[in-house]
Amino acid sequence: MNDKETGLTAENTFGGMLRSQLLATVAVAVIAFVISGINASLSAVAGGLSVVLAAFIASKMAVSKRKDAASVLGSMLKAELIKIFLIILFLYIAIKGLDNKLVPLALIVGLAAAAIISGATISKRSKQLKI
Amino acid sequence: MEMVQAYTAIGIGLMVGIGAAGACIGIGNMCSSFLDGAARQPEMIPELQGKVFLLLGLIDASFIIAVGVALLFAFANPLLGALA
């Protein structure tokens, strides 16, 4: 059973990951809005979107055209490096941009939710494969 | 005030440093397993590619969160605000 038969291509997996991260960010933003108002909601969105945007750009770079293991791994690690740099850049911009309106806890929770939820995608994919 | 800044700087260094060390160990383990699996079953490489990227994100999550907290303390330190 290969990835064409199961539909578990790298692009599908990345799409599922980004959807999960966006949903987590929106959920945290709504909860932050209910608990603490618009500034907390904006902070949560800034934290979550930093991860989602960086993961989106990195996922475009992660797919290797060559199919040998070393080049696949090389392109993955390069994409991950760029992802980390982009997250640091976006977080810096968010922290400087929001300045006095920043709610630190909401920013960190939004960031953490988006960063951790990508792991949920792998269990969903494994269920499709029934492994 | 200076003491708070100094201890915050040490804390930021520890957060990023220990987080990066842990993430590197995890990524090293996973990459060696990926190469092992790819050598045994090369036809599984395209499917493993997506999973490797997801797991890279998962392993890096703790490091990314630590970097986020460190950036917050570096550029908008709430402890200094409490002092002021």
Backbone of each chain as ProteinMPNN parsed JSONL, in Angstrom:
{"seq_chain_A": "MNDKETGLTAENTFGGMLRSQLLATVAVAVIAFVISGINASLSAVAGGLSVVLAAFIASKMAVSKRKDAASVLGSMLKAELIKIFLIILFLYIAIKGLDNKLVPLALIVGLAAAAIISGATISKRSKQLKI", "coords_chain_A": {"N_chain_A": [[0.857, -1.198, 0.0], [0.886, 1.997, -1.098], [1.654, 5.607, -0.882], [0.081, 6.862, -2.782], [-2.159, 5.239, -3.058], [-3.299, 5.356, -0.504], [-3.711, 8.039, -0.202], [-2.129, 9.515, 1.391], [-0.192, 11.623, 0.873], [2.718, 13.794, 1.037], [1.911, 16.445, 0.682], [-0.84, 16.396, 1.319], [-0.657, 15.721, 4.016], [0.699, 17.958, 5.055], [-1.221, 19.919, 4.526], [-3.327, 19.095, 6.195], [-2.082, 19.435, 8.646], [-1.697, 22.233, 8.737], [-4.345, 23.106, 8.69], [-5.259, 22.079, 11.157], [-3.661, 23.572, 12.901], [-4.525, 26.181, 12.372], [-7.196, 25.998, 13.225], [-6.789, 25.5, 15.956], [-5.587, 27.906, 16.704], [-7.659, 29.749, 16.214], [-9.545, 28.791, 18.036], [-8.244, 29.239, 20.504], [-8.026, 32.013, 20.353], [-10.716, 32.811, 20.425], [-11.472, 31.877, 22.97], [-9.723, 33.424, 24.518], [-10.728, 35.934, 23.916], [-13.248, 35.828, 25.083], [-12.556, 35.505, 27.782], [-10.724, 37.604, 28.367], [-10.906, 39.781, 26.641], [-10.438, 41.948, 23.69], [-7.717, 42.57, 23.282], [-6.3, 40.399, 24.353], [-7.233, 38.452, 22.656], [-6.178, 39.32, 20.19], [-3.454, 39.041, 20.788], [-3.285, 36.266, 21.095], [-3.926, 35.443, 18.512], [-1.756, 36.57, 17.146], [0.381, 35.099, 18.241], [-0.329, 32.45, 17.46], [-0.553, 32.684, 14.637], [2.066, 33.269, 13.957], [3.344, 30.809, 14.113], [1.784, 29.299, 12.316], [2.05, 30.606, 9.798], [4.839, 30.423, 9.416], [5.093, 27.634, 9.374], [3.621, 27.068, 7.092], [5.137, 28.266, 5.025], [7.496, 26.822, 5.359], [6.569, 24.24, 4.824], [6.162, 24.331, 2.101], [8.743, 24.354, 1.224], [9.689, 21.969, 2.097], [9.096, 19.734, 0.608], [10.778, 17.475, -1.276], [12.175, 17.189, -4.542], [13.825, 15.205, -5.445], [14.059, 11.722, -4.69], [15.619, 10.245, -2.954], [16.714, 9.132, 0.303], [18.569, 10.754, 1.707], [18.48, 13.323, 0.463], [15.802, 13.961, 0.85], [15.734, 14.115, 3.638], [17.584, 16.177, 4.016], [16.274, 18.378, 2.8], [14.071, 18.559, 4.484], [15.254, 19.24, 6.96], [16.397, 21.686, 6.289], [14.062, 23.137, 5.749], [12.956, 23.124, 8.309], [14.802, 24.609, 9.745], [14.492, 27.112, 8.514], [11.866, 27.527, 9.254], [12.058, 27.897, 12.037], [13.611, 30.252, 12.168], [11.81, 32.006, 10.892], [9.643, 31.929, 12.675], [10.794, 33.14, 14.926], [11.266, 35.681, 13.842], [8.624, 36.544, 13.167], [7.451, 36.499, 15.708], [8.956, 38.437, 16.998], [8.195, 40.694, 15.524], [5.466, 40.686, 16.191], [5.532, 41.073, 18.988], [6.81, 43.553, 19.191], [5.061, 45.056, 17.639], [2.538, 44.899, 18.894], [3.089, 45.885, 21.406], [2.047, 47.861, 23.995], [-0.433, 46.726, 24.073], [-0.123, 44.067, 24.308], [-0.877, 40.837, 25.568], [0.735, 38.754, 27.523], [0.317, 36.032, 28.384], [-1.74, 35.097, 26.726], [-0.528, 35.254, 24.23], [1.513, 33.33, 24.484], [0.011, 31.028, 24.983], [-1.481, 30.822, 22.604], [0.612, 30.453, 20.791], [1.724, 28.051, 21.788], [-0.424, 26.278, 21.519], [-0.768, 26.195, 18.729], [1.726, 25.202, 17.99], [1.895, 22.694, 19.222], [-0.339, 21.312, 18.348], [0.059, 20.304, 15.824], [0.986, 17.787, 16.069], [-1.279, 16.302, 16.451], [-2.209, 15.766, 13.955], [-0.725, 13.655, 12.969], [-1.669, 11.45, 14.34], [-4.232, 11.34, 13.325], [-3.691, 10.754, 10.651], [-2.521, 8.269, 10.965], [-4.696, 6.802, 11.863], [-6.197, 6.736, 9.537], [-4.64, 5.026, 8.071], [-4.917, 2.854, 9.612], [-3.017, 1.992, 11.559]], "CA_chain_A": [[0.0, 0.0, 0.0], [1.743, 3.178, -1.125], [0.997, 6.853, -0.491], [-0.938, 7.225, -3.788], [-3.364, 4.463, -2.755], [-3.906, 5.803, 0.76], [-3.925, 9.487, -0.224], [-1.297, 10.129, 2.436], [0.983, 12.269, 0.308], [3.278, 14.82, 1.926], [1.114, 17.676, 0.555], [-2.067, 16.208, 2.115], [-0.301, 15.752, 5.437], [0.993, 19.347, 5.413], [-2.502, 20.635, 4.519], [-4.03, 18.727, 7.428], [-1.363, 20.045, 9.765], [-1.97, 23.674, 8.756], [-5.758, 23.28, 9.088], [-5.355, 21.854, 12.615], [-3.033, 24.699, 13.596], [-5.418, 27.342, 12.251], [-8.351, 25.757, 14.111], [-6.338, 25.68, 17.349], [-5.374, 29.348, 16.911], [-8.975, 30.402, 16.296], [-10.171, 28.377, 19.303], [-7.586, 29.957, 21.611], [-8.373, 33.441, 20.236], [-12.106, 32.989, 20.892], [-11.469, 31.711, 24.437], [-9.042, 34.603, 25.082], [-11.652, 37.079, 23.778], [-14.311, 35.671, 26.096], [-12.011, 35.661, 29.141], [-9.96, 38.816, 28.68], [-11.151, 40.888, 25.732], [-9.899, 41.986, 22.327], [-6.251, 42.572, 23.279], [-5.859, 39.02, 24.558], [-7.554, 37.734, 21.429], [-5.168, 39.724, 19.196], [-2.178, 38.436, 21.182], [-3.356, 34.831, 20.791], [-3.854, 35.31, 17.047], [-0.373, 36.869, 16.745], [1.207, 33.941, 18.615], [-0.681, 31.293, 16.632], [-0.237, 32.915, 13.221], [3.528, 33.196, 13.778], [3.673, 29.395, 13.864], [1.081, 28.792, 11.13], [2.677, 31.176, 8.597], [6.17, 29.829, 9.266], [4.92, 26.221, 8.98], [3.139, 27.061, 5.698], [6.279, 28.538, 4.137], [8.433, 25.698, 5.472], [6.014, 23.036, 4.178], [6.387, 24.468, 0.652], [10.156, 24.065, 0.943], [10.081, 20.659, 2.636], [8.881, 18.654, -0.358], [11.964, 17.33, -2.125], [11.888, 16.597, -5.862], [14.567, 13.942, -5.491], [13.369, 10.78, -3.813], [16.49, 9.456, -2.084], [16.497, 9.464, 1.716], [19.435, 11.837, 2.182], [18.01, 14.63, 0.002], [14.531, 14.219, 1.538], [16.062, 14.545, 5.003], [18.252, 17.487, 3.911], [15.295, 19.446, 2.542], [13.268, 18.669, 5.709], [15.995, 19.97, 7.997], [16.497, 23.079, 5.832], [12.738, 23.742, 5.959], [12.765, 23.296, 9.751], [15.659, 25.738, 10.13], [13.83, 28.342, 8.051], [10.654, 27.68, 10.071], [12.423, 28.465, 13.347], [13.987, 31.66, 11.957], [10.599, 32.782, 10.586], [8.846, 32.064, 13.912], [11.449, 34.165, 15.755], [11.024, 36.977, 13.194], [7.21, 36.924, 13.309], [7.178, 36.787, 17.122], [9.57, 39.745, 17.288], [7.315, 41.71, 14.933], [4.219, 40.708, 16.969], [5.77, 41.652, 20.318], [7.08, 44.985, 19.003], [3.884, 45.704, 17.05], [1.431, 45.009, 19.857], [3.643, 46.757, 22.457], [1.289, 47.957, 25.26], [-1.67, 45.924, 24.011], [0.249, 42.651, 24.387], [-1.222, 40.036, 26.751], [1.762, 37.715, 27.376], [-0.182, 34.655, 28.55], [-2.516, 34.735, 25.532], [0.448, 35.046, 23.145], [2.209, 32.058, 24.695], [-0.958, 29.925, 24.823], [-1.746, 30.72, 21.162], [1.824, 29.877, 20.191], [1.872, 26.658, 22.226], [-1.503, 25.468, 20.925], [-0.475, 25.984, 17.3], [2.949, 24.407, 17.842], [1.709, 21.311, 19.684], [-1.481, 20.632, 17.703], [0.473, 19.634, 14.575], [1.159, 16.378, 16.403], [-2.563, 15.61, 16.347], [-2.404, 15.354, 12.558], [-0.093, 12.361, 12.714], [-2.542, 10.372, 14.832], [-5.343, 11.264, 12.377], [-3.179, 10.053, 9.465], [-2.297, 6.868, 11.334], [-6.003, 6.159, 11.918], [-6.595, 6.454, 8.152], [-3.869, 3.866, 7.637], [-5.248, 1.795, 10.578], [-1.801, 1.44, 12.191]], "C_chain_A": [[0.892, 1.248, 0.0], [0.938, 4.45, -0.848], [-0.049, 7.306, -1.505], [-2.255, 6.504, -3.483], [-4.073, 4.984, -1.506], [-4.266, 7.279, 0.744], [-3.077, 10.213, 0.797], [-0.028, 10.722, 1.833], [1.474, 13.337, 1.274], [2.425, 16.083, 1.902], [-0.171, 17.588, 1.383], [-1.779, 16.332, 3.603], [-0.049, 17.178, 5.884], [-0.295, 20.163, 5.482], [-3.285, 20.366, 5.791], [-3.407, 19.38, 8.636], [-1.71, 21.535, 9.875], [-3.417, 23.949, 9.17], [-5.916, 23.117, 10.597], [-4.786, 23.046, 13.377], [-3.915, 25.941, 13.546], [-6.62, 27.207, 13.175], [-7.97, 25.992, 15.565], [-6.157, 27.164, 17.66], [-6.698, 30.079, 17.081], [-9.649, 30.062, 17.632], [-9.572, 29.143, 20.485], [-7.956, 31.439, 21.576], [-9.783, 33.708, 20.752], [-12.164, 32.886, 22.418], [-10.829, 32.932, 25.108], [-9.954, 35.829, 25.02], [-12.732, 37.03, 24.857], [-13.77, 35.986, 27.487], [-11.48, 37.08, 29.379], [-10.09, 39.954, 27.671], [-10.337, 40.847, 24.448], [-8.366, 41.942, 22.291], [-5.678, 41.171, 23.463], [-6.095, 38.195, 23.303], [-6.534, 38.03, 20.337], [-3.817, 39.085, 19.501], [-2.156, 36.952, 20.839], [-3.254, 34.588, 19.287], [-2.42, 35.554, 16.567], [0.548, 35.691, 17.046], [0.948, 32.745, 17.711], [-0.279, 31.475, 15.179], [1.261, 32.9, 12.944], [3.929, 31.774, 13.406], [3.058, 28.921, 12.546], [1.743, 29.302, 9.846], [4.044, 30.551, 8.34], [6.067, 28.376, 8.811], [4.459, 26.121, 7.532], [4.307, 27.26, 4.724], [7.259, 27.365, 4.158], [7.901, 24.454, 4.761], [6.167, 23.098, 2.67], [7.822, 24.078, 0.295], [10.535, 22.626, 1.295], [9.961, 19.535, 1.618], [10.065, 18.601, -1.317], [11.574, 16.693, -3.457], [12.615, 15.266, -6.007], [14.004, 13.004, -4.425], [14.312, 9.953, -2.939], [16.435, 10.009, -0.658], [17.309, 10.674, 2.168], [18.926, 13.202, 1.732], [16.654, 14.983, 0.619], [14.802, 14.772, 2.931], [16.708, 15.931, 5.005], [17.248, 18.603, 3.711], [14.38, 19.645, 3.757], [13.98, 19.54, 6.754], [16.182, 21.434, 7.611], [15.179, 23.817, 6.083], [12.515, 24.028, 7.44], [13.583, 24.49, 10.259], [15.002, 27.066, 9.751], [12.578, 28.611, 8.878], [10.989, 28.35, 11.406], [12.81, 29.944, 13.207], [12.749, 32.525, 11.706], [9.742, 32.976, 11.831], [9.448, 33.15, 14.8], [11.178, 35.557, 15.18], [9.589, 37.446, 13.41], [6.871, 37.262, 14.763], [7.752, 38.144, 17.517], [8.67, 40.866, 16.775], [6.023, 41.839, 15.758], [4.419, 41.408, 18.308], [6.022, 43.157, 20.2], [5.842, 45.728, 18.507], [2.771, 45.913, 18.067], [1.793, 45.898, 21.049], [2.782, 46.764, 23.73], [0.034, 47.093, 25.28], [-1.395, 44.434, 24.212], [-0.227, 42.02, 25.704], [-0.331, 38.8, 26.7], [1.226, 36.286, 27.431], [-0.938, 34.196, 27.299], [-1.58, 34.447, 24.357], [1.101, 33.672, 23.272], [1.256, 30.879, 24.497], [-1.302, 29.719, 23.343], [-0.598, 30.045, 20.439], [1.933, 28.389, 20.517], [0.81, 25.774, 21.577], [-1.187, 25.161, 19.469], [0.74, 25.084, 17.109], [2.706, 22.94, 18.184], [0.664, 20.573, 18.853], [-1.069, 19.916, 16.415], [0.686, 18.142, 14.817], [-0.137, 15.59, 16.285], [-2.782, 15.088, 14.937], [-1.847, 13.962, 12.32], [-0.954, 11.215, 13.229], [-3.73, 10.197, 13.9], [-4.921, 10.463, 11.147], [-2.989, 8.566, 9.774], [-3.608, 6.109, 11.416], [-6.484, 5.813, 10.508], [-5.888, 5.198, 7.634], [-4.194, 2.623, 8.477], [-3.981, 1.136, 11.125], [-1.691, 1.992, 13.604]], "O_chain_A": [[1.575, 1.521, 0.987], [-0.27, 4.404, -0.614], [-0.968, 8.046, -1.154], [-3.333, 7.081, -3.629], [-5.302, 5.044, -1.461], [-5.044, 7.733, 1.584], [-3.282, 11.401, 1.044], [1.08, 10.368, 2.235], [0.766, 13.737, 2.199], [2.224, 16.726, 2.933], [-0.556, 18.543, 2.057], [-2.534, 16.951, 4.353], [-0.509, 17.588, 6.949], [-0.459, 20.997, 6.374], [-3.84, 21.284, 6.396], [-4.107, 19.828, 9.544], [-1.982, 22.037, 10.966], [-3.689, 24.898, 9.905], [-6.61, 23.9, 11.245], [-5.357, 23.481, 14.377], [-4.045, 26.665, 14.533], [-7.022, 28.17, 13.829], [-8.725, 26.605, 16.321], [-6.524, 27.629, 18.739], [-6.849, 30.917, 17.97], [-10.245, 30.926, 18.276], [-10.296, 29.631, 21.352], [-8.173, 32.056, 22.618], [-10.023, 34.706, 21.432], [-12.816, 33.695, 23.079], [-11.319, 33.418, 26.128], [-9.965, 36.656, 25.932], [-13.082, 38.045, 25.459], [-14.436, 36.651, 28.28], [-11.731, 37.687, 30.42], [-9.446, 40.99, 27.832], [-9.648, 39.871, 24.151], [-7.782, 41.35, 21.383], [-4.699, 40.799, 22.817], [-5.277, 37.355, 22.93], [-6.076, 37.123, 19.641], [-3.116, 38.64, 18.593], [-1.149, 36.433, 20.357], [-2.586, 33.654, 18.841], [-1.923, 34.842, 15.694], [1.388, 35.323, 16.225], [1.886, 32.097, 17.247], [0.262, 30.563, 14.553], [1.689, 32.564, 11.84], [4.742, 31.557, 12.507], [3.708, 28.235, 11.757], [1.972, 28.529, 8.916], [4.376, 30.194, 7.21], [6.846, 27.928, 7.969], [4.854, 25.2, 6.817], [4.449, 26.533, 3.741], [7.785, 26.963, 3.12], [8.67, 23.698, 4.166], [6.288, 22.063, 2.014], [8.086, 23.545, -0.783], [11.567, 22.123, 0.852], [10.631, 18.509, 1.734], [10.324, 19.542, -2.066], [10.751, 15.778, -3.503], [12.1, 14.324, -6.609], [13.529, 13.453, -3.382], [13.856, 9.043, -2.246], [16.15, 11.187, -0.441], [16.815, 11.519, 2.914], [18.933, 14.149, 2.519], [16.377, 16.152, 0.883], [14.195, 15.754, 3.357], [16.425, 16.757, 5.873], [17.336, 19.648, 4.354], [13.957, 20.767, 4.034], [13.389, 20.445, 7.344], [16.137, 22.32, 8.464], [15.166, 24.953, 6.558], [11.948, 25.063, 7.791], [13.119, 25.271, 11.09], [14.959, 28.008, 10.542], [12.256, 29.761, 9.175], [10.284, 29.258, 11.847], [12.4, 30.781, 14.011], [12.64, 33.632, 12.233], [9.175, 34.05, 12.035], [8.727, 33.977, 15.358], [10.897, 36.498, 15.922], [9.354, 38.594, 13.786], [6.104, 38.188, 15.029], [7.134, 38.903, 18.263], [8.412, 41.847, 17.472], [5.542, 42.946, 15.998], [3.599, 42.228, 18.721], [5.516, 43.942, 21.003], [5.595, 46.871, 18.892], [2.138, 46.968, 18.102], [0.937, 46.57, 21.624], [2.782, 45.782, 24.472], [-0.497, 46.766, 26.341], [-2.327, 43.633, 24.279], [-0.021, 42.565, 26.789], [-0.598, 37.884, 25.921], [1.621, 35.435, 26.635], [-0.796, 33.052, 26.865], [-1.808, 33.515, 23.585], [1.225, 32.941, 22.289], [1.632, 29.859, 23.92], [-1.403, 28.583, 22.88], [-0.802, 29.181, 19.586], [2.2, 27.569, 19.638], [1.101, 24.66, 21.139], [-1.316, 24.022, 19.022], [0.782, 24.29, 16.169], [3.238, 22.047, 17.524], [0.757, 19.359, 18.668], [-1.773, 19.015, 15.96], [0.582, 17.333, 13.896], [-0.123, 14.381, 16.054], [-3.463, 14.081, 14.743], [-2.419, 13.178, 11.563], [-0.976, 10.136, 12.636], [-4.201, 9.08, 13.689], [-5.664, 9.614, 10.657], [-3.268, 7.711, 8.933], [-3.663, 4.924, 11.089], [-7.09, 4.765, 10.285], [-6.454, 4.417, 6.869], [-3.819, 1.503, 8.129], [-3.865, -0.089, 11.16], [-0.747, 1.664, 14.323]]}, "seq_chain_B": "MEMVQAYTAIGIGLMVGIGAAGACIGIGNMCSSFLDGAARQPEMIPELQGKVFLLLGLIDASFIIAVGVALLFAFANPLLGALA", "coords_chain_B": {"N_chain_B": [[16.796, 46.862, 39.606], [18.806, 46.463, 37.643], [19.726, 44.003, 38.484], [17.5, 42.41, 38.024], [17.387, 42.522, 35.249], [19.824, 41.27, 34.644], [19.52, 38.659, 35.729], [17.341, 37.881, 34.234], [18.479, 37.777, 31.692], [20.236, 35.622, 32.016], [18.359, 33.616, 32.477], [17.018, 33.613, 29.995], [19.054, 32.703, 28.325], [19.426, 30.109, 29.371], [16.895, 28.991, 28.877], [16.706, 28.991, 26.035], [19.053, 27.619, 25.366], [18.985, 25.052, 26.713], [16.572, 24.116, 25.731], [17.165, 23.997, 22.97], [19.185, 22.069, 22.98], [17.789, 19.766, 23.851], [15.906, 19.526, 21.75], [17.64, 19.036, 19.623], [18.748, 16.552, 20.291], [16.45, 14.935, 20.149], [15.723, 15.295, 17.43], [17.95, 14.261, 16.17], [17.795, 11.536, 16.927], [15.36, 10.877, 15.649], [15.933, 11.346, 12.953], [17.946, 9.479, 12.462], [16.472, 7.156, 12.764], [14.706, 7.484, 10.649], [16.445, 7.316, 8.428], [17.295, 4.731, 8.772], [14.858, 3.321, 8.43], [14.305, 4.089, 5.794], [16.405, 2.91, 4.44], [15.798, 0.238, 4.775], [13.201, -0.026, 3.655], [12.827, 1.431, 0.885], [10.637, 2.216, -0.664], [8.847, 3.344, 1.032], [9.585, 5.946, 1.499], [8.308, 8.417, 0.414], [5.921, 8.463, 1.913], [6.84, 8.468, 4.511], [8.039, 10.929, 4.542], [6.157, 13.048, 4.998], [5.376, 12.382, 7.594], [7.766, 12.599, 8.958], [8.174, 15.346, 8.796], [6.01, 16.307, 10.297], [6.64, 15.208, 12.789], [9.049, 16.47, 13.24], [8.121, 19.051, 13.679], [6.67, 18.569, 15.997], [8.638, 17.729, 17.814], [10.128, 20.005, 17.865], [8.367, 21.718, 19.049], [8.439, 22.232, 21.838], [10.834, 23.591, 22.023], [10.261, 25.811, 20.424], [8.227, 27.019, 21.894], [9.704, 27.669, 24.172], [11.465, 29.505, 23.023], [9.63, 31.468, 22.312], [8.735, 32.346, 24.859], [11.172, 33.243, 25.813], [11.721, 35.332, 23.998], [9.664, 37.029, 24.694], [10.428, 37.746, 27.288], [12.782, 39.01, 26.638], [12.114, 41.244, 25.045], [9.762, 42.395, 26.023], [9.689, 42.546, 28.884], [7.849, 41.412, 31.554], [8.512, 41.485, 34.249], [10.092, 43.713, 34.661], [8.242, 45.677, 34.206], [6.59, 45.374, 36.415], [8.31, 46.226, 38.403], [8.73, 48.903, 37.675]], "CA_chain_B": [[16.463, 46.849, 38.17], [19.915, 45.831, 36.899], [19.775, 42.589, 38.872], [16.394, 41.727, 37.315], [17.812, 42.375, 33.847], [20.908, 40.291, 34.57], [18.974, 37.307, 35.937], [16.484, 37.574, 33.077], [19.372, 37.389, 30.588], [20.693, 34.249, 32.295], [17.189, 32.754, 32.257], [16.785, 33.51, 28.543], [20.11, 31.821, 27.801], [19.138, 28.725, 29.785], [15.685, 28.528, 28.175], [17.002, 28.708, 24.625], [20.128, 26.637, 25.278], [18.543, 23.7, 27.1], [15.539, 23.738, 24.753], [17.816, 23.63, 21.704], [19.902, 20.803, 23.184], [16.791, 18.694, 23.865], [15.359, 19.367, 20.399], [18.682, 18.446, 18.768], [18.847, 15.115, 20.612], [15.252, 14.304, 19.59], [15.777, 15.306, 15.961], [19.008, 13.307, 15.799], [17.223, 10.185, 17.061], [14.344, 10.638, 14.638], [16.558, 11.294, 11.624], [18.643, 8.196, 12.316], [15.43, 6.14, 12.548], [14.193, 7.68, 9.278], [17.433, 6.767, 7.487], [17.235, 3.283, 8.983], [13.641, 2.843, 7.77], [14.417, 4.316, 4.351], [17.344, 1.92, 3.899], [15.123, -1.07, 4.759], [12.067, 0.001, 2.727], [12.912, 2.706, 0.151], [9.338, 2.599, -1.24], [8.081, 4.077, 2.048], [10.153, 7.296, 1.71], [7.352, 9.532, 0.253], [4.949, 8.49, 3.009], [7.555, 8.854, 5.738], [8.421, 12.342, 4.425], [5.173, 13.867, 5.703], [5.405, 12.082, 9.034], [9.006, 13.168, 9.515], [7.991, 16.797, 8.96], [5.104, 16.498, 11.443], [7.352, 14.907, 14.038], [10.021, 17.562, 13.445], [7.362, 20.138, 14.306], [6.287, 18.175, 17.362], [9.849, 17.744, 18.653], [10.55, 21.404, 18.0], [7.342, 22.547, 19.691], [8.87, 22.698, 23.162], [11.874, 24.599, 21.79], [9.618, 27.027, 19.897], [7.543, 27.66, 23.032], [10.763, 28.271, 25.001], [11.947, 30.695, 22.313], [8.579, 32.48, 22.447], [8.801, 32.904, 26.22], [12.44, 33.986, 25.91], [11.562, 36.603, 23.263], [8.788, 37.885, 25.5], [11.224, 38.302, 28.389], [13.835, 39.864, 26.09], [11.632, 42.497, 24.446], [8.644, 42.999, 26.762], [9.839, 41.865, 30.172], [6.801, 41.805, 32.514], [9.098, 41.684, 35.579], [10.531, 45.112, 34.738], [7.014, 46.473, 34.3], [6.126, 45.308, 37.808], [9.215, 47.073, 39.198], [8.516, 50.318, 37.329]], "C_chain_B": [[17.534, 46.123, 37.352], [19.988, 44.332, 37.2], [18.684, 41.793, 38.137], [16.784, 41.485, 35.86], [18.873, 41.286, 33.709], [20.375, 38.868, 34.725], [18.056, 36.901, 34.789], [17.34, 37.109, 31.898], [19.884, 35.964, 30.776], [19.557, 33.254, 32.031], [16.901, 32.538, 30.776], [17.809, 32.551, 27.924], [19.844, 30.37, 28.128], [17.941, 28.161, 29.022], [16.009, 28.11, 26.75], [18.031, 27.584, 24.509], [19.672, 25.222, 25.591], [17.456, 23.203, 26.141], [16.149, 23.272, 23.447], [18.539, 22.296, 21.84], [18.929, 19.622, 23.148], [16.228, 18.434, 22.48], [16.377, 18.697, 19.476], [18.814, 16.946, 19.019], [17.655, 14.369, 19.986], [15.308, 14.206, 18.084], [16.849, 14.328, 15.464], [18.507, 11.876, 15.853], [16.248, 9.886, 15.929], [14.951, 10.506, 13.245], [17.304, 9.98, 11.421], [17.631, 7.072, 12.084], [14.861, 6.235, 11.138], [15.143, 7.069, 8.257], [17.445, 5.239, 7.559], [16.043, 2.687, 8.229], [13.727, 2.971, 6.263], [15.364, 3.308, 3.707], [16.682, 0.54, 3.809], [14.005, -1.108, 3.725], [12.06, 1.331, 1.959], [11.569, 3.156, -0.425], [8.472, 3.374, -0.245], [8.535, 5.536, 2.207], [9.117, 8.41, 1.51], [6.348, 9.622, 1.397], [5.604, 8.932, 4.315], [7.894, 10.344, 5.748], [7.467, 13.246, 5.214], [5.224, 13.652, 7.199], [6.647, 12.654, 9.69], [8.829, 14.665, 9.761], [7.076, 17.097, 10.144], [5.84, 16.282, 12.76], [8.44, 15.938, 14.321], [9.339, 18.727, 14.152], [7.024, 19.837, 15.747], [7.494, 18.224, 18.302], [10.287, 19.182, 18.905], [9.572, 22.252, 18.799], [7.812, 23.099, 21.031], [9.949, 23.779, 23.021], [11.258, 25.921, 21.318], [8.898, 27.784, 21.017], [8.573, 28.346, 23.928], [11.305, 29.532, 24.35], [10.928, 31.827, 22.424], [8.616, 33.154, 23.808], [10.072, 33.743, 26.375], [12.347, 35.333, 25.193], [10.703, 37.58, 24.047], [9.586, 38.549, 26.622], [12.31, 39.245, 27.869], [13.301, 41.224, 25.659], [10.463, 43.142, 25.178], [8.606, 42.379, 28.151], [8.771, 42.306, 31.18], [7.347, 42.057, 33.916], [9.56, 43.126, 35.753], [9.333, 46.047, 34.873], [6.498, 46.512, 35.724], [6.992, 46.2, 38.7], [8.936, 48.562, 38.965], [7.214, 50.815, 37.937]], "O_chain_B": [[17.23, 45.291, 36.497], [20.266, 43.512, 36.325], [18.907, 40.667, 37.692], [16.552, 40.41, 35.306], [18.832, 40.481, 32.779], [20.73, 37.978, 33.951], [17.996, 35.729, 34.415], [16.977, 36.168, 31.192], [19.958, 35.192, 29.82], [19.766, 32.195, 31.441], [16.581, 31.428, 30.35], [17.464, 31.7, 27.104], [20.01, 29.494, 27.279], [17.959, 27.013, 28.576], [15.64, 27.021, 26.309], [17.9, 26.702, 23.66], [19.94, 24.296, 24.826], [17.421, 22.025, 25.784], [15.713, 22.274, 22.873], [18.512, 21.479, 20.919], [19.197, 18.607, 22.504], [16.082, 17.284, 22.067], [16.005, 17.877, 18.637], [18.972, 16.163, 18.082], [17.824, 13.313, 19.375], [14.982, 13.166, 17.511], [16.661, 13.654, 14.451], [18.758, 11.089, 14.94], [16.282, 8.814, 15.324], [14.535, 9.659, 12.454], [17.293, 9.427, 10.321], [17.887, 6.149, 11.311], [14.569, 5.221, 10.503], [14.708, 6.387, 7.329], [17.587, 4.553, 6.547], [16.174, 1.704, 7.499], [13.285, 2.087, 5.53], [15.155, 2.898, 2.565], [16.962, -0.232, 2.892], [13.862, -2.092, 2.999], [11.353, 2.26, 2.35], [11.371, 4.349, -0.655], [7.479, 3.99, -0.633], [7.929, 6.284, 2.974], [9.036, 9.295, 2.363], [5.965, 10.718, 1.807], [5.015, 9.662, 5.112], [8.022, 10.954, 6.81], [7.9, 14.095, 5.993], [5.13, 14.598, 7.981], [6.603, 13.132, 10.824], [9.265, 15.195, 10.784], [7.33, 18.029, 10.907], [5.695, 17.051, 13.711], [8.727, 16.25, 15.476], [9.884, 19.315, 15.087], [7.078, 20.712, 16.611], [7.392, 18.694, 19.435], [10.748, 19.533, 19.991], [9.895, 23.375, 19.186], [7.616, 24.276, 21.332], [9.983, 24.746, 23.782], [11.668, 27.0, 21.745], [8.946, 29.012, 21.087], [8.352, 29.465, 24.391], [11.578, 30.518, 25.035], [11.293, 32.989, 22.605], [8.539, 34.379, 23.906], [10.053, 34.812, 26.986], [12.824, 36.348, 25.699], [10.961, 38.784, 24.071], [9.446, 39.745, 26.879], [12.715, 40.171, 28.571], [13.954, 42.245, 25.878], [10.195, 44.326, 24.975], [7.614, 41.764, 28.542], [8.783, 43.456, 31.618], [6.717, 42.767, 34.7], [9.445, 43.699, 36.837], [9.396, 47.068, 35.559], [6.026, 47.547, 36.194], [6.495, 46.843, 39.624], [8.908, 49.365, 39.898], [6.855, 51.979, 37.761]]}, "name": "protein", "num_of_chains": 2, "seq": "MNDKETGLTAENTFGGMLRSQLLATVAVAVIAFVISGINASLSAVAGGLSVVLAAFIASKMAVSKRKDAASVLGSMLKAELIKIFLIILFLYIAIKGLDNKLVPLALIVGLAAAAIISGATISKRSKQLKIMEMVQAYTAIGIGLMVGIGAAGACIGIGNMCSSFLDGAARQPEMIPELQGKVFLLLGLIDASFIIAVGVALLFAFANPLLGALA"}
